[in-house]
Amino acid sequence: MLTSSAAGVYVICPTPFESDGRVDVASTDRMVEAYLKAGATGLTILGIMGEAPKLAADEALAFARQVIATVAGRVPVIVGVSAAGFAAMSGLSSKVMDAGAAGVMIAPPSTLKTDDQIVSYYADAVEAIGADVPWVIQDYPLTTNVVMTPKVIMRIIEQSPSCVMLKHEDWPGLDKITTLRRASDSGQSRRVSILCGNGGMFLPFEMERGADGAMTGYAYPEMLVGVVNLINQGKRKEAHDLFDRHLPLVRYETQPGVGLAVRKYVLKRRGIIASDTLRKPGPKLSPETIADIEWLMERIERS
């Protein structure tokens, strides 16, 4: 089961598709093994970058079961169960937990506008999935349009003992990490794990502010693992040097709209997945963009 001591790099997995749009079973197994070989301490599936809304319910469940079975208990698997209604959230959560998931992740719907609405929503979500299921708050206002202040996050954490992690993807958000860590260090709030997303764009600084690691899907996960480990070893310069080597591609991959297409292209070029297909609707990379990516990959791999 997922706990508040979770740390390291939980790689956000894309959902591999064959060129005709079917879920690619063989690539899924290969992707899981590649992430584990890179040093992932956990995997997260069916998130925003996993094209979860484009999957039918039976496809989502089958994909989750396959990943969990391939991992075979080697690392925890978190499953995104965000849904328009609580019935779907409850159903998927129950099935993936029965299959061996370590916990679930829940993003707020864009309809939430006030602090009380946000806190109430998560109380209802916990009731839907069951108070015994460990879960993760996904704080990604750039996509959800829901702004959660540190005080709101602390209210959610205090009302729900089964909340064990914050996936932090606010931007700018470094001071939010500092505020939350100061609150837990002083006993004002229960400490939960903080793993950070946004493609790892600010990962060294997030670690230095008190984050426990990363939960994102950059196409060179070994860099994320390396940065987290180096920061934990007190090797700040080495961590930033490694990060800076990858930053141009991290930045390119973090572009809204086209980012997942870039990531899948790199994963395909690295032999991790067979096709960079996105399910429609989704962008297609132009020849010029592909040339940019090739240039960025060449610079990383020759240095």
C-alpha positions as CSV (number, residue, x, y, z in Angstrom):
1,M,0.0,0.0,0.0
2,L,1.1,3.6,-0.7
3,T,2.2,5.5,2.4
4,S,3.2,9.0,3.2
5,S,6.9,8.0,3.2
6,A,6.8,7.4,-0.6
7,A,9.9,9.0,-2.3
8,G,12.0,8.8,-5.4
9,V,10.7,8.8,-9.0
10,Y,7.2,7.6,-9.8
11,V,7.3,7.7,-13.6
12,I,4.0,8.8,-15.3
13,C,3.4,6.2,-18.0
14,P,1.9,7.1,-21.3
15,T,-0.6,4.6,-22.8
16,P,1.2,3.0,-25.8
17,F,-1.0,2.6,-28.9
18,E,-0.4,0.7,-32.1
19,S,-0.6,2.7,-35.3
20,D,-4.3,1.8,-35.7
21,G,-5.1,3.2,-32.2
22,R,-5.4,-0.1,-30.3
23,V,-3.6,-0.4,-26.9
24,D,-0.2,-1.9,-27.6
25,V,0.2,-4.7,-25.2
26,A,3.8,-5.6,-26.1
27,S,5.0,-2.0,-25.8
28,T,3.3,-1.7,-22.4
29,D,5.4,-4.5,-21.0
30,R,8.6,-3.2,-22.6
31,M,7.9,0.3,-21.3
32,V,7.3,-0.9,-17.7
33,E,10.6,-2.8,-17.8
34,A,12.5,0.2,-19.2
35,Y,11.2,2.4,-16.4
36,L,12.1,0.0,-13.8
37,K,15.6,-0.5,-15.3
38,A,16.0,3.3,-15.2
39,G,15.5,3.3,-11.4
40,A,11.8,4.2,-11.0
41,T,10.6,3.6,-7.4
42,G,7.0,3.6,-8.6
43,L,4.8,4.0,-11.6
44,T,1.7,6.1,-12.2
45,I,-0.8,5.2,-14.9
46,L,-4.1,6.6,-16.4
47,G,-3.1,10.2,-15.5
48,I,-3.6,13.3,-17.6
49,M,-0.6,12.4,-19.8
50,G,-1.9,8.8,-20.1
51,E,-4.8,9.8,-22.3
52,A,-7.1,8.2,-19.8
53,P,-10.2,10.1,-21.1
54,K,-9.6,8.6,-24.5
55,L,-9.8,5.0,-23.2
56,A,-13.0,3.0,-22.8
57,A,-13.7,1.8,-19.3
58,D,-12.7,-1.8,-20.1
59,E,-9.6,-0.7,-21.8
60,A,-8.5,1.4,-18.9
61,L,-9.0,-1.5,-16.5
62,A,-7.2,-4.0,-18.8
63,F,-4.3,-1.6,-19.1
64,A,-4.1,-1.1,-15.4
65,R,-4.2,-4.8,-14.7
66,Q,-1.4,-5.4,-17.3
67,V,0.9,-2.8,-15.8
68,I,0.3,-4.1,-12.3
69,A,0.9,-7.7,-13.3
70,T,4.1,-6.8,-15.2
71,V,5.4,-4.9,-12.2
72,A,4.6,-7.9,-10.1
73,G,5.1,-6.1,-6.8
74,R,8.5,-4.7,-7.5
75,V,7.4,-1.1,-7.1
76,P,4.1,0.6,-6.2
77,V,1.6,1.4,-9.0
78,I,-0.7,4.4,-8.6
79,V,-3.7,4.6,-10.8
80,G,-5.5,7.8,-11.8
81,V,-9.2,7.4,-11.2
82,S,-10.4,10.9,-11.8
83,A,-13.9,10.9,-13.4
84,A,-16.8,13.1,-14.1
85,G,-18.9,11.2,-11.5
86,F,-18.2,9.3,-8.3
87,A,-19.8,6.1,-9.6
88,A,-17.1,5.6,-12.2
89,M,-14.4,6.7,-9.8
90,S,-15.6,4.2,-7.2
91,G,-15.9,1.4,-9.7
92,L,-12.4,1.8,-11.2
93,S,-10.8,2.4,-7.8
94,S,-12.2,-0.8,-6.4
95,K,-11.2,-2.9,-9.4
96,V,-7.6,-1.6,-9.6
97,M,-7.1,-1.9,-5.8
98,D,-8.3,-5.5,-6.1
99,A,-5.8,-6.0,-8.9
100,G,-2.9,-4.9,-6.7
101,A,-2.6,-1.1,-7.1
102,A,-0.9,0.7,-4.2
103,G,-3.2,3.7,-4.3
104,V,-5.2,6.0,-6.6
105,M,-4.8,9.6,-7.7
106,I,-7.7,12.1,-7.9
107,A,-7.7,15.4,-9.8
108,P,-10.4,18.0,-9.0
109,P,-13.0,18.8,-11.7
110,S,-12.8,22.3,-13.2
111,T,-16.2,23.2,-11.8
112,L,-14.7,23.8,-8.3
113,K,-14.3,27.5,-7.6
114,T,-14.1,28.0,-3.8
115,D,-12.0,26.5,-1.1
116,D,-15.0,24.9,0.6
117,Q,-16.1,23.3,-2.7
118,I,-12.6,21.8,-3.1
119,V,-12.5,20.4,0.4
120,S,-16.1,19.1,0.1
121,Y,-15.3,17.4,-3.2
122,Y,-12.4,15.5,-1.8
123,A,-14.5,14.4,1.2
124,D,-17.1,13.0,-1.2
125,A,-14.3,11.4,-3.3
126,V,-12.9,9.6,-0.3
127,E,-16.4,8.4,0.6
128,A,-16.7,7.0,-3.0
129,I,-13.4,5.1,-3.1
130,G,-13.4,4.0,0.5
131,A,-11.6,5.5,3.5
132,D,-9.1,2.6,3.5
133,V,-7.8,3.3,0.0
134,P,-4.5,5.4,0.0
135,W,-4.9,8.3,-2.4
136,V,-3.0,11.2,-4.0
137,I,-4.2,14.8,-4.4
138,Q,-3.3,16.0,-8.0
139,D,-2.7,19.7,-7.8
140,Y,-2.4,20.8,-11.5
141,P,-4.1,24.1,-11.9
142,L,-2.6,24.8,-15.3
143,T,-4.8,22.0,-16.6
144,T,-7.7,21.7,-14.1
145,N,-8.1,25.5,-13.5
146,V,-8.6,24.7,-9.9
147,V,-6.3,26.6,-7.6
148,M,-5.5,25.0,-4.3
149,T,-3.7,27.1,-1.7
150,P,-1.5,25.5,0.9
151,K,-4.3,26.0,3.5
152,V,-6.8,24.1,1.4
153,I,-4.4,21.3,0.9
154,M,-3.7,21.1,4.6
155,R,-7.5,21.0,5.3
156,I,-7.9,18.1,2.9
157,I,-4.9,16.3,4.4
158,E,-6.3,16.7,7.9
159,Q,-9.9,15.6,7.0
160,S,-8.7,12.5,5.3
161,P,-6.1,10.2,7.0
162,S,-6.0,8.1,3.8
163,C,-4.5,11.0,1.8
164,V,-0.8,10.1,1.7
165,M,0.6,12.2,-1.1
166,L,0.4,15.5,-3.0
167,K,1.3,15.5,-6.6
168,H,2.5,19.0,-6.9
169,E,2.2,20.6,-10.3
170,D,1.5,24.2,-9.6
171,W,3.6,26.8,-11.4
172,P,5.1,28.8,-9.9
173,G,4.9,26.5,-6.9
174,L,8.2,26.4,-5.1
175,D,7.0,28.6,-2.3
176,K,3.9,26.3,-1.9
177,I,6.3,23.3,-1.2
178,T,8.2,25.5,1.4
179,T,4.9,26.5,3.1
180,L,3.7,22.9,3.3
181,R,7.0,21.6,4.6
182,R,7.3,24.3,7.2
183,A,3.7,23.4,8.4
184,S,4.5,19.7,8.7
185,D,7.9,20.3,10.3
186,S,6.3,22.5,12.9
187,G,3.5,20.1,13.6
188,Q,0.8,22.3,12.2
189,S,-0.1,19.7,9.5
190,R,0.4,16.0,9.0
191,R,3.3,15.2,6.7
192,V,2.5,13.6,3.4
193,S,4.8,12.7,0.5
194,I,5.3,15.4,-2.1
195,L,6.2,14.3,-5.6
196,C,6.4,16.9,-8.4
197,G,5.3,16.9,-12.0
198,N,5.5,19.5,-14.8
199,G,7.9,17.4,-16.8
200,G,10.5,17.9,-14.1
201,M,11.0,21.5,-15.2
202,F,12.0,22.6,-11.7
203,L,13.0,19.3,-10.1
204,P,16.4,20.2,-8.5
205,F,14.8,23.3,-6.8
206,E,11.7,21.4,-5.8
207,M,13.9,18.8,-4.1
208,E,15.8,21.5,-2.3
209,R,12.5,23.0,-1.1
210,G,11.5,19.7,0.5
211,A,9.9,17.5,-2.2
212,D,10.4,13.8,-1.8
213,G,10.9,13.2,-5.5
214,A,9.2,13.4,-8.9
215,M,6.1,12.1,-10.5
216,T,6.3,12.9,-14.1
217,G,7.0,11.3,-17.5
218,Y,10.1,12.9,-19.1
219,A,11.3,10.6,-21.8
220,Y,14.7,10.1,-20.1
221,P,13.6,9.0,-16.7
222,E,17.1,8.0,-15.7
223,M,17.8,11.8,-15.5
224,L,15.0,12.3,-13.0
225,V,16.3,9.4,-11.0
226,G,19.9,10.8,-11.1
227,V,18.9,14.3,-10.0
228,V,16.8,13.0,-7.1
229,N,19.6,10.7,-5.9
230,L,22.3,13.4,-6.3
231,I,20.3,15.9,-4.3
232,N,19.7,13.4,-1.6
233,Q,23.4,12.8,-1.5
234,G,24.1,16.5,-1.0
235,K,25.7,16.8,-4.5
236,R,24.0,19.9,-5.6
237,K,26.4,20.9,-8.4
238,E,26.3,17.5,-9.9
239,A,22.5,17.4,-9.7
240,H,22.1,20.7,-11.5
241,D,24.7,19.8,-14.1
242,L,22.9,16.7,-15.0
243,F,19.6,18.5,-15.1
244,D,20.9,21.3,-17.2
245,R,22.1,18.9,-19.8
246,H,18.5,17.7,-20.3
247,L,16.8,21.0,-19.7
248,P,16.4,22.0,-23.4
249,L,14.5,18.8,-24.1
250,V,12.6,19.0,-20.8
251,R,11.4,22.5,-21.8
252,Y,10.5,21.4,-25.4
253,E,8.5,18.4,-24.0
254,T,6.7,20.6,-21.5
255,Q,4.9,22.6,-24.2
256,P,1.1,22.6,-23.7
257,G,-0.7,20.7,-26.4
258,V,2.2,19.0,-28.1
259,G,4.2,17.8,-25.1
260,L,2.8,14.2,-25.1
261,A,3.5,13.8,-28.8
262,V,7.1,14.9,-28.3
263,R,7.5,12.5,-25.3
264,K,6.0,9.6,-27.2
265,Y,8.3,10.3,-30.2
266,V,11.4,10.2,-28.0
267,L,10.2,7.0,-26.3
268,K,9.7,5.5,-29.8
269,R,13.2,6.6,-30.9
270,R,14.7,5.1,-27.8
271,G,13.0,1.7,-28.5
272,I,10.8,1.9,-25.5
273,I,7.5,1.9,-27.4
274,A,6.8,0.8,-31.0
275,S,4.7,3.7,-32.1
276,D,4.3,7.4,-31.1
277,T,0.5,7.3,-32.0
278,L,-1.8,9.4,-29.9
279,R,-5.5,8.7,-30.0
280,K,-7.6,11.3,-31.8
281,P,-8.0,14.1,-31.1
282,G,-4.3,14.8,-30.8
283,P,-1.6,16.7,-32.5
284,K,0.8,15.3,-35.2
285,L,4.4,16.4,-35.2
286,S,5.6,18.4,-38.2
287,P,8.8,17.5,-40.0
288,E,10.4,20.7,-38.5
289,T,9.4,19.7,-35.0
290,I,10.8,16.2,-35.5
291,A,14.0,17.7,-36.7
292,D,14.2,19.9,-33.5
293,I,13.7,16.8,-31.3
294,E,16.3,14.8,-33.1
295,W,18.8,17.7,-32.6
296,L,18.0,17.8,-28.9
297,M,18.3,14.1,-28.5
298,E,21.7,14.1,-30.3
299,R,23.0,16.8,-28.0
300,I,22.0,14.8,-24.9
301,E,23.4,11.5,-26.1
302,R,26.7,12.8,-27.2
303,S,27.5,14.8,-24.1
